[in-house]
Amino acid sequence: MDVCVSFYQLMGADNSMTTSYKTKKGFQGKNCEIDIDACSLPDTSCPSPTQCLDLPRGIEYTCRIPCPTNHQHCVNGGRCVLNNASTYMCICARGWSGQDCHINVNDCIQHWCQNGATCVDEIDGYSCLCPSGYTGVYCEQDIDYCVDSHCSEHGVCLDQQYNFTCRCMLGYEGPLCDVEANECNSLPCSNGATCVDLISDFRCHCPPGFEGRTCSQNVNDCWSQPCLNGGSCVDLINDYICHCPLGFKGKDCSLDIDLCSFGLCSEHTLICTESKDGQNISCTCEKGE
């Protein structure tokens, strides 16, 4: 190799030893977060007396003369190289910056945290502090709380952001839908009826005189027309009253009253005769009356 050409490559056009080379390859990893060591590639070489130094900016390297062992000013893994005979510079390890590599680079400036996660800066990297309901390296996975839920067979699990809820089938209640609902708690039966709890239902045992699903309907005791002989019926609760026409009495107006026994005819009457319908009488008078 021509010596002058070699020196020019080492010193650079501005008379400083800053000649660098960039490979054609990039990063690797799921999110391109791994910087491949360019110095490990088979086609990487540096002219003597320089050494290959991998740069943190992707697959990039530089050929530089290292600082003497008694002039190491770089910290945190930084590598000291000569700019010229009297000055040096530090090639910082990933995650560090500054003249002597003492400043921790904020890796959260560009991050992959998702779903509102909080980025926590670390040395040469970061971690994601996931909010409730998410997991994964970048909080990209929605936690399915229904996987480990304990909803009973009477409920359907609904996954939510912070937990799960059980949607109960009709007739069941409780956080896990494992309690049979007591439909009688709402007092659905009326008029002193007795409520019997069923599965997702109830039944009312009505007292006498009431009917219907909730025993709210008064039974019409006059429906069977219990009053006889033209009596008028008045419905009561589990009972009725018959207003009997003249000449009849009794609960159902079935008893015929002898109107002649009331002395409706005068004292001069020979014979008192009641009509067939029992509502009138005829008086047969004595002669001359």
C-alpha positions in Angstrom: 0.0 0.0 0.0 1.3 3.5 -0.8 2.5 5.1 2.5 1.1 8.6 1.7 -2.3 7.2 0.7 -2.3 5.2 3.9 -1.4 8.2 6.1 -4.1 10.3 4.4 -6.6 7.7 5.2 -5.4 7.7 8.8 -5.2 11.4 9.4 -8.1 12.6 7.3 -8.3 15.5 4.9 -8.3 18.0 7.7 -5.1 16.5 9.1 -7.0 14.7 12.0 -7.1 11.0 12.6 -10.8 10.7 12.1 -11.2 8.5 9.0 -14.3 6.1 9.5 -16.0 3.5 7.5 -19.7 2.6 7.4 -20.9 -0.9 6.5 -23.9 -1.6 4.4 -25.7 -3.7 7.1 -28.0 -2.3 9.8 -29.3 -3.4 13.2 -30.9 -6.6 14.1 -33.5 -7.8 16.6 -37.3 -7.6 16.7 -37.3 -3.8 16.9 -33.8 -3.3 15.4 -32.5 -2.6 18.9 -29.3 -4.7 18.6 -26.3 -2.9 17.2 -24.1 -5.5 15.3 -20.4 -5.2 16.1 -19.0 -4.0 12.8 -15.5 -5.0 13.8 -16.6 -8.6 13.9 -17.6 -8.7 10.3 -15.2 -10.7 8.0 -14.7 -7.8 5.6 -13.7 -5.3 8.3 -10.0 -4.3 8.5 -8.0 -1.4 9.7 -4.4 -0.4 8.6 -1.7 -0.6 11.1 -1.1 1.0 13.7 -4.8 1.8 14.1 -7.4 -0.5 15.8 -11.0 -1.1 14.8 -13.5 0.5 17.1 -17.2 -0.3 16.8 -19.4 2.8 16.9 -22.7 2.8 18.7 -24.5 4.4 15.7 -25.7 1.2 14.1 -23.3 -1.0 12.1 -20.5 1.5 11.9 -16.8 1.4 12.9 -13.8 3.6 12.8 -10.0 2.9 12.6 -8.3 4.9 15.3 -5.1 5.0 17.2 -5.9 4.3 20.9 -4.6 6.6 23.7 -1.6 5.5 25.7 -2.4 3.4 28.7 -1.4 6.2 31.1 -3.8 8.6 29.5 -7.2 7.0 29.8 -9.8 9.7 30.5 -13.0 8.0 29.4 -15.4 6.4 31.9 -18.3 4.0 31.8 -16.7 1.8 29.2 -15.7 4.6 26.8 -12.7 4.1 24.6 -10.0 6.8 24.4 -8.5 7.5 20.9 -6.2 10.2 19.7 -7.3 13.0 17.6 -3.8 14.1 17.0 -0.5 14.1 19.0 -1.9 16.3 21.7 -5.7 15.8 21.9 -8.0 12.8 22.4 -11.7 12.0 22.2 -13.9 9.4 23.8 -15.9 6.9 21.8 -18.7 6.2 24.4 -20.3 2.8 25.0 -23.9 2.6 24.1 -26.1 4.5 26.6 -23.5 7.1 27.5 -22.5 10.5 26.0 -20.4 13.6 26.9 -16.8 14.4 26.5 -15.7 11.7 29.0 -18.8 9.5 28.6 -20.2 10.5 32.0 -23.7 11.4 30.8 -26.4 8.7 30.7 -28.3 8.9 27.4 -32.0 9.2 27.9 -33.1 6.1 25.9 -36.8 7.1 26.5 -36.6 9.9 24.0 -37.4 7.2 21.4 -39.2 4.2 22.8 -41.6 1.4 22.0 -43.8 1.5 25.1 -47.4 1.1 24.2 -50.9 1.6 25.7 -50.0 4.5 27.9 -47.0 2.7 29.5 -44.3 4.7 31.4 -40.8 4.5 29.9 -38.1 4.0 32.6 -34.7 5.0 31.4 -31.8 2.6 32.1 -28.2 2.2 31.1 -28.2 1.5 27.4 -31.8 0.7 27.3 -35.1 1.2 29.0 -38.0 -0.7 30.4 -41.8 -0.1 30.2 -43.9 0.2 33.3 -47.2 -1.1 32.2 -50.6 0.3 33.3 -53.2 -2.1 34.7 -54.5 -4.5 32.1 -51.4 -4.7 30.0 -48.2 -6.8 30.0 -45.3 -7.7 27.7 -41.9 -6.1 27.2 -43.5 -3.1 25.6 -46.9 -3.4 27.3 -48.3 -4.5 24.0 -50.4 -7.4 25.3 -53.8 -6.9 26.7 -54.2 -9.1 29.8 -57.3 -11.4 29.5 -58.5 -11.5 33.0 -61.2 -14.0 32.0 -58.5 -16.7 31.5 -58.3 -17.2 35.3 -61.8 -16.0 36.1 -64.0 -18.0 38.5 -67.4 -17.1 37.1 -69.9 -19.9 37.7 -71.6 -21.8 35.0 -74.5 -19.4 35.4 -72.4 -16.4 34.3 -70.4 -15.1 31.3 -67.0 -13.5 31.9 -66.5 -10.0 30.5 -62.8 -8.9 30.2 -62.2 -5.3 31.3 -59.2 -3.0 31.6 -58.5 -3.6 35.3 -60.4 -6.8 36.1 -63.3 -8.9 34.9 -67.0 -9.0 35.7 -69.5 -11.8 35.5 -72.7 -11.2 33.6 -75.3 -13.4 35.3 -78.0 -15.5 33.7 -81.5 -14.7 34.7 -82.2 -16.0 38.2 -78.6 -15.7 39.5 -76.7 -12.9 41.1 -73.5 -12.2 43.0 -70.0 -11.2 41.8 -69.4 -14.7 40.4 -73.1 -15.5 39.5 -73.1 -18.4 42.0 -76.0 -17.2 44.1 -79.6 -18.0 43.1 -81.6 -14.8 43.1 -84.6 -14.7 45.5 -87.3 -13.2 43.4 -89.5 -12.9 46.5 -87.2 -10.2 48.0 -89.0 -7.6 45.9 -92.3 -8.6 47.5 -94.2 -9.2 44.2 -97.3 -10.8 45.7 -100.2 -8.6 46.8 -103.0 -8.8 49.4 -101.2 -11.0 51.9 -100.3 -13.7 49.4 -97.5 -16.1 50.1 -94.5 -15.9 47.7 -92.6 -19.1 46.7 -89.1 -18.5 45.2 -88.3 -20.5 42.0 -85.3 -20.5 39.7 -85.5 -17.2 37.9 -89.2 -17.0 38.8 -91.7 -16.9 41.7 -95.2 -18.1 42.4 -97.9 -16.4 44.6 -100.3 -18.5 46.7 -103.3 -16.2 46.8 -105.6 -15.9 49.8 -109.3 -16.6 49.3 -111.0 -14.0 47.2 -107.9 -13.0 45.0 -106.4 -14.4 41.9 -103.8 -13.5 39.2 -100.0 -13.9 39.0 -99.5 -11.5 41.9 -102.9 -12.0 43.5 -103.8 -8.4 42.7 -107.2 -9.3 41.2 -110.4 -9.6 43.3 -112.3 -12.8 42.4 -115.8 -11.9 41.1 -117.9 -14.0 43.5 -121.0 -12.8 41.6 -119.8 -14.5 38.4 -121.7 -17.7 39.1 -125.0 -15.7 39.6 -125.6 -17.1 43.1 -128.6 -14.8 43.8 -132.0 -16.5 42.9 -135.4 -15.2 42.2 -134.2 -11.9 40.7 -132.0 -10.9 43.5 -129.1 -8.5 42.7 -125.6 -9.6 43.6 -122.9 -7.3 45.2 -119.4 -8.7 45.0 -117.3 -8.6 48.2 -113.8 -9.9 49.0 -114.2 -13.7 49.0 -118.0 -13.2 49.5 -121.1 -11.6 48.1 -124.5 -10.1 49.2 -127.8 -10.7 47.6 -130.3 -7.9 47.6 -133.5 -10.0 47.5 -136.8 -8.8 45.9 -140.0 -8.5 48.0 -141.1 -11.9 49.1 -137.7 -13.7 49.3 -134.9 -13.9 51.8 -131.8 -15.9 52.6 -128.2 -15.8 51.5 -129.2 -16.5 47.9 -132.8 -15.3 48.1 -134.0 -18.8 47.9 -136.4 -18.7 50.8 -140.0 -17.7 49.9 -141.6 -15.3 52.5 -145.3 -15.8 53.2 -146.6 -12.2 52.6 -149.9 -13.1 54.2 -148.2 -13.6 57.5 -147.4 -9.9 57.6 -151.2 -9.1 58.0 -151.3 -7.0 54.9 -155.0 -7.7 54.4 -157.6 -6.1 56.7 -159.4 -7.8 59.5 -162.4 -8.3 57.3 -160.5 -10.5 54.9 -161.7 -14.1 54.6 -158.8 -15.4 52.5 -155.2 -14.0 51.8 -153.7 -15.5 48.7 -150.0 -15.0 47.7 -149.2 -14.7 44.0 -147.2 -17.3 42.2 -144.1 -15.1 42.0 -144.3 -14.5 45.8 -144.2 -10.8 45.4 -147.9 -9.9 45.7 -151.1 -11.0 47.7 -154.8 -10.9 47.0 -157.4 -10.4 49.8 -160.8 -12.0 49.6 -163.2 -9.9 51.7 -166.2 -10.9 53.7 -169.6 -10.2 52.3 -170.7 -6.7 52.7 -167.1 -5.5 53.0 
